[in-house]
């Protein structure tokens, strides 16, 4: 009991020490911008998205650090001739974040200028599911003997899952002007831009063995190759398609934002 009380007092003291330092600010706001990928001198992906933005800065004097996370909800994404519509998927999200150094200087009594620079992360995710029938039956006929052998199973009302994750890493910069309503409450107008050059893509199309009208965990081992099962001994999914790829590419983002926050 005494150890718990001592730990609580220590954490409260640490929190008070951190938040008691001048220069810590939290912001929550709205952002609307664009992300696009170039290849062979043409745009091969275009995302225009609204969303929310959370920022944290610790600038005791004029130089400190920042962290930001944005969650965006594009209504559609174009990939060359392909258009991904929100209505066709369970979710489409574009997450952008950053971490690095932050510079801040006063512009009079109520205004200040902020410049952030550091690493940027962008992640496009989308996925969906639908019901379908998978016919896993087979038949072998010996023509000369007139004999047939058959086996396998037919699975109905099976849930098919599609998952896509496109993660990229690069450099991010953000310029903003902050206006103080009071000594602690502020509004911030900013424009963030990033250039990504490393990319990791992951795609998986699978069938859920726990759904449907057949007992897949018992039958799947007799119907599907072991390399298509997530666990050959006790399968829960059949992996119909999968792909992982690490590449170098070019993605640009330009995202204006408006944020309301509080400075401690």
C-alpha positions as CSV (number, residue, x, y, z in Angstrom):
1,X,0.0,0.0,0.0
2,X,2.8,2.4,0.9
3,X,4.6,1.6,-2.3
4,X,1.5,2.4,-4.3
5,X,1.0,5.7,-2.5
6,X,4.7,6.6,-3.0
7,X,4.4,5.7,-6.7
8,X,1.3,7.9,-7.1
9,X,3.0,10.8,-5.4
10,X,6.1,10.4,-7.7
11,X,3.9,10.3,-10.8
12,X,1.9,13.4,-9.7
13,X,5.1,15.2,-9.0
14,X,6.6,14.2,-12.3
15,X,3.5,15.3,-14.1
16,X,3.5,18.6,-12.3
17,X,7.2,19.1,-13.1
18,X,6.6,18.4,-16.8
19,X,3.4,20.4,-17.3
20,X,4.7,23.2,-15.1
21,X,7.4,24.0,-17.6
22,X,6.5,26.8,-20.0
23,X,6.1,25.9,-23.6
24,X,4.0,22.8,-23.6
25,X,0.9,23.1,-25.8
26,X,-1.8,20.8,-27.0
27,X,-3.9,21.3,-30.0
28,X,-6.9,19.7,-31.7
29,X,-8.1,20.8,-35.1
30,X,-9.3,20.2,-38.7
31,X,-7.2,19.5,-41.7
32,X,-7.9,19.1,-45.4
33,X,-5.3,18.4,-47.9
34,X,-3.9,16.3,-50.7
35,X,-1.5,13.4,-51.0
36,X,-0.2,12.1,-54.4
37,X,2.3,9.6,-55.7
38,X,4.3,10.2,-58.8
39,X,5.8,7.7,-61.2
40,X,7.1,8.0,-64.7
41,X,6.5,11.7,-64.6
42,X,2.8,11.3,-63.9
43,X,0.5,11.1,-60.9
44,X,-0.4,7.5,-60.2
45,X,-2.3,8.1,-56.9
46,X,-4.3,11.0,-55.7
47,X,-6.0,11.4,-52.3
48,X,-8.0,14.4,-51.2
49,X,-9.1,14.1,-47.7
50,X,-10.7,15.9,-44.7
51,X,-9.8,14.8,-41.2
52,X,-8.7,15.7,-37.7
53,X,-5.3,16.7,-36.3
54,X,-3.7,16.4,-32.9
55,X,-0.5,18.2,-32.1
56,X,1.8,18.3,-29.1
57,X,4.7,20.7,-28.7
58,X,7.3,21.3,-26.0
59,X,9.2,24.6,-26.6
60,X,10.6,26.0,-23.4
61,X,12.3,28.9,-25.1
62,X,12.5,29.1,-28.9
63,X,13.6,25.6,-29.7
64,X,12.0,22.3,-28.7
65,X,10.2,19.3,-30.1
66,X,6.8,18.4,-31.6
67,X,4.7,15.4,-32.4
68,X,1.6,15.3,-34.6
69,X,-0.9,12.7,-35.7
70,X,-3.6,13.2,-38.3
71,X,-6.5,10.9,-39.1
72,X,-8.1,11.5,-42.4
73,X,-11.1,10.0,-44.1
74,X,-11.0,10.2,-47.9
75,X,-14.2,9.6,-49.8
76,X,-12.2,8.1,-52.7
77,X,-8.7,7.3,-53.8
78,X,-7.5,7.1,-57.3
79,X,-4.7,4.6,-58.2
80,X,-4.1,5.1,-61.9
81,X,-7.2,4.0,-63.7
82,X,-8.7,2.5,-60.5
83,X,-10.9,4.5,-58.1
84,X,-11.5,3.3,-54.6
85,X,-14.8,4.5,-53.3
86,X,-15.7,4.6,-49.6
87,X,-19.1,2.9,-50.4
88,X,-17.3,-0.2,-51.6
89,X,-15.2,-0.8,-48.5
90,X,-15.7,-1.0,-44.8
91,X,-13.1,1.7,-44.2
92,X,-10.6,3.9,-46.1
93,X,-8.2,5.9,-43.9
94,X,-5.1,7.9,-44.4
95,X,-3.0,8.5,-41.3
96,X,-0.2,11.1,-41.3
97,X,2.1,11.8,-38.5
98,X,5.4,13.5,-37.7
99,X,8.1,13.8,-35.0
100,X,11.0,16.2,-34.8
101,X,12.2,19.7,-33.8
102,X,10.0,22.8,-33.4
103,X,11.1,26.4,-33.6
104,X,8.9,29.2,-32.2
105,X,9.3,33.0,-32.1
106,X,7.0,35.8,-31.0
107,X,5.4,38.2,-33.5
108,X,4.1,40.9,-31.2
109,X,2.0,40.3,-28.0
110,X,-0.6,37.9,-29.5
111,X,1.0,36.3,-32.5
112,X,3.8,33.8,-32.9
113,X,5.4,32.0,-35.8
114,X,6.1,28.2,-35.6
115,X,8.3,26.0,-37.8
116,X,8.4,22.2,-37.4
117,X,10.8,19.9,-39.2
118,X,11.4,16.1,-38.8
119,X,10.4,12.7,-39.9
120,X,7.0,12.1,-41.4
121,X,4.9,8.9,-41.7
122,X,1.9,8.4,-44.0
123,X,-0.2,5.3,-44.0
124,X,-3.1,4.5,-46.4
125,X,-5.3,1.7,-45.2
126,X,-8.5,0.2,-46.7
127,X,-10.4,-3.0,-46.2
128,X,-13.7,-4.7,-46.8
129,X,-15.6,-7.9,-46.5
130,X,-18.4,-9.7,-48.3
131,X,-20.0,-13.1,-48.4
132,X,-19.3,-15.7,-51.1
133,X,-19.3,-19.4,-51.9
134,X,-16.1,-21.4,-52.3
135,X,-16.3,-24.7,-54.1
136,X,-13.5,-26.8,-52.9
137,X,-14.7,-30.1,-54.3
138,X,-12.7,-32.2,-56.8
139,X,-13.2,-35.1,-59.1
140,X,-10.8,-37.6,-60.8
141,X,-12.0,-40.0,-63.5
142,X,-10.1,-43.0,-64.8
143,X,-11.3,-43.2,-68.4
144,X,-10.3,-46.9,-69.1
145,X,-11.7,-48.2,-65.9
146,X,-14.7,-46.0,-65.8
147,X,-14.0,-45.1,-62.1
148,X,-14.5,-41.8,-60.4
149,X,-13.0,-40.5,-57.2
150,X,-14.2,-37.3,-55.6
151,X,-13.7,-35.3,-52.4
152,X,-13.4,-31.9,-50.9
153,X,-16.1,-29.6,-49.6
154,X,-18.3,-26.8,-50.8
155,X,-18.4,-23.8,-48.4
156,X,-21.3,-21.3,-48.5
157,X,-21.8,-17.9,-46.9
158,X,-18.1,-17.5,-46.3
159,X,-16.9,-14.1,-45.3
160,X,-14.1,-12.9,-47.6
161,X,-11.7,-10.3,-46.1
162,X,-9.5,-7.8,-48.0
163,X,-6.8,-5.8,-46.2
164,X,-4.5,-3.3,-47.8
165,X,-1.8,-1.3,-45.9
166,X,0.5,1.2,-47.7
167,X,3.0,2.7,-45.2
168,X,5.6,5.3,-46.2
169,X,8.4,7.2,-44.5
170,X,10.0,10.5,-45.3
171,X,10.6,14.1,-44.3
172,X,8.0,16.5,-43.0
173,X,7.9,20.3,-42.5
174,X,5.1,22.5,-41.1
175,X,4.8,26.3,-40.9
176,X,2.2,27.9,-38.8
177,X,1.0,31.2,-37.3
178,X,-0.5,31.1,-33.9
179,X,-3.0,33.7,-32.4
180,X,-3.6,33.9,-28.7
181,X,-7.1,34.7,-27.5
182,X,-5.8,34.6,-23.9
183,X,-2.4,33.9,-22.4
184,X,-3.1,30.1,-22.7
185,X,-5.9,29.6,-25.4
186,X,-4.8,29.9,-29.0
187,X,-5.8,29.3,-32.6
188,X,-3.2,28.1,-35.1
189,X,-3.2,28.2,-38.9
190,X,-0.6,25.9,-40.5
191,X,0.5,24.2,-43.7
192,X,2.3,20.9,-43.5
193,X,4.2,19.3,-46.4
194,X,6.0,16.0,-46.6
195,X,8.1,14.1,-49.1
196,X,8.1,10.3,-48.6
197,X,10.8,8.1,-50.2
198,X,10.5,4.7,-48.5
199,X,7.4,2.5,-49.0
200,X,6.1,-0.8,-47.5
201,X,3.0,-2.3,-49.0
202,X,1.0,-5.2,-47.6
203,X,-2.0,-6.9,-49.2
204,X,-4.0,-9.9,-48.1
205,X,-7.2,-11.5,-49.5
206,X,-8.5,-14.3,-47.2
207,X,-11.5,-16.4,-46.3
208,X,-12.7,-16.5,-42.7
209,X,-13.0,-20.1,-41.6
210,X,-15.1,-19.3,-38.6
211,X,-18.0,-18.0,-40.9
212,X,-20.3,-19.9,-43.3
213,X,-22.3,-23.1,-43.2
214,X,-19.4,-25.6,-42.9
215,X,-17.0,-26.6,-40.2
216,X,-13.9,-25.3,-41.9
217,X,-11.3,-25.8,-39.1
218,X,-12.0,-29.6,-39.4
219,X,-12.2,-29.8,-43.2
220,X,-9.8,-27.1,-44.5
221,X,-6.7,-29.3,-44.0
222,X,-8.1,-31.8,-46.5
223,X,-9.1,-29.2,-49.1
224,X,-6.5,-26.5,-49.2
225,X,-2.7,-26.6,-49.5
226,X,-0.8,-26.0,-46.2
227,X,0.9,-22.9,-47.5
228,X,-2.6,-21.3,-48.0
229,X,-3.6,-21.8,-44.4
230,X,-2.5,-19.3,-41.6
231,X,-2.0,-22.3,-39.3
232,X,-1.8,-25.7,-41.0
233,X,-2.6,-27.6,-37.8
234,X,-5.5,-25.4,-36.6
235,X,-6.4,-23.1,-39.4
236,X,-8.7,-20.1,-39.0
237,X,-8.1,-18.4,-42.4
238,X,-7.3,-19.4,-45.9
239,X,-5.0,-16.9,-47.5
240,X,-6.1,-16.7,-51.2
241,X,-3.7,-13.9,-52.1
242,X,-1.0,-12.0,-50.2
243,X,1.8,-9.7,-51.1
244,X,4.5,-7.8,-49.2
245,X,6.8,-5.3,-50.9
246,X,9.4,-2.8,-49.8
247,X,10.3,-0.1,-52.4
248,X,11.7,3.4,-53.0
249,X,9.1,5.8,-54.4
250,X,8.0,9.4,-54.3
251,X,4.9,10.6,-52.4
252,X,4.0,14.2,-51.6
253,X,1.5,15.6,-49.2
254,X,0.3,19.2,-48.7
255,X,-2.2,19.6,-45.8
256,X,-3.4,22.9,-44.5
257,X,-4.9,22.9,-41.0
258,X,-6.7,25.0,-38.4
259,X,-6.2,24.1,-34.7
260,X,-7.5,25.3,-31.4
261,X,-5.4,24.5,-28.4
262,X,-4.1,25.3,-24.9
263,X,-0.7,26.2,-23.7
264,X,0.4,25.2,-20.2
